[in-house]
Amino acid sequence: MHFIKKYSNIVAMVTLPFTAFLFWLFYRRRKYNYTEHLVAGMYMHGLSTMFFAFIIMLNYIFRLHENYVYALHFAFQIIYFSNFYYGFLNDLRKVKALKAFVASFISVISLFIISGTLVFLYMIKVF
C-alpha cells in the first residue's frame, strides 16, 4: 500500500493502457479506436484521482478505516466508469448499460490485479 500511495500517478499511467485495451475489447465493434479509448481512460482516471483526493481529505475529518476509503473509491470507479461509457457511446438501451457496468467492473478489477502485480515485482526487485 505504501508503494501505491507514494507512486499512485505512475501506477495509474502504467495501468491506463491496459484499462483502455479492455474497454476497446468490449467495444471493438464501435466506431472508436484504441487511442480514443486511451484518451477516454485518461479523463476517467483523472476524475477518479480527484475523487480519491477528496475522500482522503474527508478521511482526515471523519477518521475512517483505510479499507472503507478504498472500498468507497472502488465503488466510485465502477459506477463512474459505467456511467462514463454509457454516455460516451451514446447508447441509451438498458442492455448496453449492463455491458458498460460489466466492462467497468472487469476493468477496475484488472486495474487492481495489474497494480498488485507491479508492486509485487517491484518488491522482489525485478525492476
Buried (B, 14 or more C-beta within 10 A) or exposed (E): EEBBEEBBEEBBEEBBBBBBBBBBEBBEEBEBEBEBBBEBBBEBBEBBBEBBEEBEEEBEEEEBEEEEBBEBBBEBBBEBBBBBBBEBBEBEEEEBBEBBBEBBBBBBEBBBEBBEEBBEEEEEEEE
